[in-house]
């Protein structure tokens, strides 16, 4: 950097430099005070050789503008871009960003790999940040531990300085490749246009390194990377203690040589989040929202159960957007209240068709069973109910508009739970099987997982814990999972 760039200098009559807090090959990061808004910010000042190139300044300004559109808790906010011209004609070009307090992930990894839950949490947060960028058509192109800051509010993705638009050429005019070699996707070595899949590959490298302590193909130069990709054995995560299989599968899918075989950043975040839900049943119960039940003026006395086993752990929906879910909080005498309310439902709501709900079964959800023979027709009518029993027939389930087949299945499960046409423990069971189908890593595994899901739908419809209307729609949506993944 130029010798004139010193503490106390005022850039663009607004940003007063305080001290240097970081440096790289392309820029120096300064702590500065925004004297207009009276706040402390980070100012990234570009190297003079780059700032002198009008083409490079235009690129950085455009990408700073793009990054400023990203409003996400795991993306560093970009506030401004500016240029100043010195009396000798030299240009100082800079980007103004949110000032973060924390530690670079790269520095954290010098102490060794992270425990797998911490690595998965960090990977999920970075994946969510990339998914937000990809929705705006932005590709980061340099996802590395050096560009992830570990802060008190989680991981923050830094430096969209070489980001570009989806489909833009992935080389500079001299034919060079942007990025850090060990994290660059193989297709970028051939100059393929920038795509979200290239960021997903880098995400896979980052996740692999946080779990093992080193990238899958260590390389400091493009030549070393080419040799490593050509000569190294396929990476494996078998040596990571306690690592859930879905995490290993999704990480290795991110590292697929063919970008078409990689999952989206949104899907990576969903799979990783699935592994971070509380495993303690009592903690799960404490996290569940409660439903207020109608007040009872008089009720027949029912013998209380001898014990109430906490419900099994929930699963996370495949879709990223949170959904409102009605869940009964069962504990001690509350079981008696729910049972009495179910018995008095026709009296309490006289003008509504009787629609009894079966209480969730106590204890952990049963392990999935093998699917029935393929010849069994999932649309066959349900067995007749005992004479005198209230009808469980349901209206036609509402259409669930979702482009992603997994999100459609999850939406149907959610709608069935809300309508009381899918029993709550069955909803947990189906979501477990849906998660297995989403996390499957190859065509055969996807097909097998989907067959188990469809078989479970048939089994639960036969026993009456899913109404025929929802069973038909769920089966059709589940069948679409194979077409969407193979």
KAMO-V61531 format. One record per pair of residues at least 24 apart in sequence whose C-alpha atoms are under 8 Angstrom apart, sorted by sequence separation. I is the first residue (numbers start at 0). J is the second residue. If there is no record, write none. Layout:
i	j
I	J
I	J
This chain:
i	j
25	49
138	162
139	163
168	192
169	193
246	270
307	331
409	433
453	477
137	162
138	163
167	192
168	193
211	236
245	270
246	271
284	309
306	331
408	433
452	477
453	478
137	163
138	164
166	192
167	193
245	271
284	310
429	455
0	27
137	164
138	165
165	192
166	193
307	334
393	420
429	456
128	156
136	164
137	165
165	193
166	194
211	239
246	274
281	309
283	311
405	433
449	477
124	153
125	154
136	165
164	193
165	194
207	236
210	239
280	309
283	312
303	332
391	420
449	478
124	154
125	155
163	193
165	195
280	310
283	313
304	334
63	94
124	155
125	156
243	274
280	311
303	334
304	335
449	480
121	153
182	214
280	312
303	335
405	437
449	481
121	154
181	214
188	221
279	312
302	335
278	312
301	335
355	389
425	459
181	216
277	312
290	325
354	389
446	481
56	92
141	177
143	179
181	217
288	324
289	325
290	326
353	389
354	390
355	391
445	481
140	177
141	178
181	218
276	313
288	325
289	326
290	327
353	390
354	391
51	89
105	143
140	178
141	179
180	218
181	219
276	314
288	326
289	327
290	328
301	339
51	90
105	144
106	145
143	182
180	219
276	315
287	326
288	327
289	328
425	464
445	484
50	90
104	144
105	145
142	182
179	219
180	220
287	327
288	328
299	339
445	485
50	91
103	144
104	145
141	182
180	221
273	314
287	328
298	339
47	89
50	92
103	145
104	146
105	147
141	183
273	315
422	464
442	484
47	90
103	146
104	147
140	183
181	224
185	228
207	250
272	315
421	464
422	465
442	485
47	91
103	147
104	148
180	224
206	250
284	328
420	464
421	465
436	480
103	148
104	149
292	337
295	340
298	343
420	465
421	466
0	46
1	47
45	91
102	148
103	149
269	315
420	466
0	47
44	91
45	92
101	148
102	149
203	250
269	316
270	317
293	340
44	92
45	93
101	149
102	150
203	251
269	317
292	340
421	469
44	93
99	148
101	150
203	252
269	318
310	359
420	469
43	93
44	94
100	150
101	151
203	253
204	254
269	319
310	360
311	361
42	93
43	94
73	124
99	150
100	151
202	253
203	254
266	317
268	319
310	361
311	362
312	363
42	94
43	95
73	125
309	361
310	362
311	363
42	95
43	96
140	193
200	253
308	361
309	362
310	363
311	364
41	95
42	96
73	127
74	128
199	253
200	254
265	319
307	361
308	362
415	469
40	95
41	96
73	128
138	193
200	255
40	96
41	97
72	128
138	194
142	198
40	97
41	98
71	128
138	195
140	197
141	198
40	98
41	99
137	195
140	198
143	201
411	469
39	98
139	198
142	201
143	202
71	131
138	198
141	201
142	202
364	424
144	205
197	258
200	261
367	428
411	472
412	473
69	131
133	195
143	205
196	258
199	261
411	473
69	132
142	205
196	259
199	262
356	419
359	422
364	427
365	428
199	263
356	420
358	422
359	423
360	424
364	428
196	261
199	264
354	419
357	422
358	423
359	424
367	432
408	473
196	262
356	422
196	263
30	98
195	263
408	476
129	198
195	264
407	476
408	477
11	81
186	256
11	82
185	256
405	476
11	83
65	137
184	256
186	258
396	468
404	476
405	477
10	83
126	199
393	466
395	468
396	469
404	477
392	466
393	467
394	468
395	469
391	466
392	467
393	468
404	479
405	480
126	202
396	472
404	480
125	202
377	456
381	460
382	461
404	483
73	153
75	155
122	202
370	450
377	457
381	461
403	483
73	154
74	155
75	156
370	451
73	155
74	156
75	157
369	451
370	452
381	463
72	155
73	156
74	157
75	158
122	205
368	451
370	453
371	454
122	206
367	451
370	454
369	454
370	455
381	467
119	206
318	405
368	455
371	458
380	467
118	206
317	405
318	406
367	455
317	406
324	413
378	467
316	406
118	209
318	409
118	210
317	409
325	417
378	470
66	159
316	409
324	417
377	470
378	471
377	471
115	210
63	159
112	208
113	209
114	210
62	159
63	160
112	209
113	210
377	474
62	160
112	210
113	211
62	161
112	211
113	212
62	162
111	211
112	212
59	160
62	163
108	209
111	212
112	213
59	161
108	212
357	464
314	427
313	427
316	430
315	430
314	430
314	431
317	434
317	437
115	239
115	241
115	242
119	246
130	263
130	264
129	264
130	265
127	264
126	264
127	265
126	265
126	267
127	268
126	268
123	267
124	268
123	268
122	268
123	269
123	271
122	271
123	272
120	271
119	271
120	272
119	272
120	275
119	275
116	275
270	434
270	437
270	438
252	440
249	438
245	435
248	438
248	439
249	440
248	440
245	438
245	439
